[in-house]
Amino acid sequence: MGVLLSDHASSVELRLLRYQFSEVRGDPYDDNWLVVGGTVTTPEGSWSFADPCLLTGEAREVSAWLRAVAAGTVAVTGPDAEGWLNPDTWFVEPVLAFGLADRDDSEAVIRVHLSLEAAPPWQQGDDGAGIYQYVVEVRMDTAALIHAADQWDLALVSFPAR
C-alpha cells in the first residue's frame, strides 16, 4: 500500500517498503530511516527505484502536505529568478520532494521532484539534472489528493517511530 499520484499522462507510485535497518540499533536517527519504493511512468519512459530516503517523521509530512494542497492552503510556486524549481516540501535526503505547480477550484498540479537514486536512468550521473530539477507533474482533483493522503497514512501504520 502506498500513494499513487497520477493523471492521464504520468504517474508516480510511492510505497513504504521497510526500515533501512531491521534491527533497532538504539540510534533514533538510524532506526527511523524508511526505504521508499517508487514506480514512475511518464511520456519520456518508465523506471523504478528503492532508496532509504525518508525518516519516519518526514514520511508523515507527505500526507499532511497532500491534505494541505487539497484544502487550498499551499501556494503555487514557479521557477526562481535563476530558473530553478524549488520544492515546497523537502527532506534530509534530497531524493524526493514535492511542490505545487498550479491549481484551480477543483484540481491541483503536483510537482514530484525526483533526484539522485529516484531520477530516471537517463538523468543520473554528472550529466543529469541538478537536485530537485527533474520533475514529474500530475494533475489531480481534491478527492484523489485526499485518497492518496489516506493511503499513505494507512501505509505509515506499519512504520511507527522507533
N, C-alpha and C positions, 0 to 999 in steps of 0.2 A: 504494500500500500504506500502511496506517495502522493505527489501533487502533479497534476497534468495541466500545463498551460498550453493551450492550442487554439488555432483558428484554421481556416481553410488552406493556408499556405505553409504554416510552420507549427512545430510542437516541441515542447521541452517537458520531458517527464523526469521528475526527480524522486528518488527513493532513498530512504534511510536504510542502509544495509546492515551495519553492525558498528560496535565501538571499535576504534582502531586497535586497542589492546583489550583482549578478552578478560584478562585478569586485572583486578583492581590493584594498582601499584602504590596507592597511598598519596598520589600527587593529584590534587584536584584539577589541575590543568591537563595533564596527560590522560587521566582517567576518563575525561569527558569529550575526547575527540570522536566524532562520528564520521564513518565512511559514507559518502553520498554517491549513489549511482545515478547516472543520467543517460537518457537516450534522447538524442536531438535529431529532428528532421527539418530540413529547410529546402528551398528550391536549389540551393547550391550542393546539397548532399546530406548524408546522414552519418552519425557516429555515436559512439557510446563512451562513457568514462566512469571511473570509480576512483574516488580520492578522499582521504580524510581531511575534509576542508571546512567542517563546521563544528564548533563546540556545542554542547547541549543547549546552553543558554542562547547562543546565536541561532540555533535551529528554531527556537521558539519565536524569534523575531520575524521569521519568514511569514508565518500565518498572521501575525499581528500586522505586518506591513500589507499583506494582501487584503485584510479586513479594512485597513485604513484607506486603501485605494478604493475599495468597494463603497466605503462611506463618503468618499469625495474629499478626504482631508489631506491627501498627498498632492503636492504641487507638481505640475508638469515641468520637466527640466529638459533643456536642449543642450547643444554643444556650448562649451565656454568660449571665451574670446579667441582662444587658440584652435578651436575646432574639436577639442577633446570632449568625449562623452563621459560625464561623471555620474556614477550611480547615486541613488538616494540612500540605499541600504547596502553596506559592505561589511566584510568580516575580517578577522585576523589573517586568514589565508586568502590572498587575492585571486581565488579561483572562480568564485561565483558571487554575483551581486545583482541587484535589481534597481530599476528606475522606471519612472512613468514618462512615456514619450508623448502621449496625447490622451485626451478624454473628452467625452461629450456627456449628455444627460443619461445615456444608457450603457455606454461602453468605455473601456479604457484600453490603451495600447501599452502593454507591459514590455519593458525592455529588459531582457535577461542577458547580463554581461557574463561571458564565458572566457576565462583566461587560463593560461598555463595548461594544466592537465585536462581541463574541461574544454579547451579550444578545439576546433576541428583540426584534423591532421594537417590540412593544408595551411593552417595558421600557426603551427607550432614551430619552435626554433627561433633563431635570430632574425629571420625574415618575416616572422608573424606579426600580427597586430600587437600594439602595446597593451599593457594591463588595462582591463575594462573596455578596450576599444572594439573588440569583436562582440557584436550583439545579435540576438535573435528577438525580433519584435512579434508579439502575438496580441491580437485584438480579442478581448473577452468582455462579456456582459457582466453585470453585477452578480447575478445568480451563479455564474460559473466561477467568479472570483471567490465568493463565499464557499462554494462547494470545494474548491481547491484548498482553501484555508482549513475547512473541516477535515478533509482527507489528510492533510499534513498533521493536524493536531491528533488525529487517530493514530497515525504512524508514530508520533512522538511518545505516546503512552508506553511503548516498549523500550524507550530510551530515557529514563529519568537521570537527572544529575547524580553522579556517584561521588 
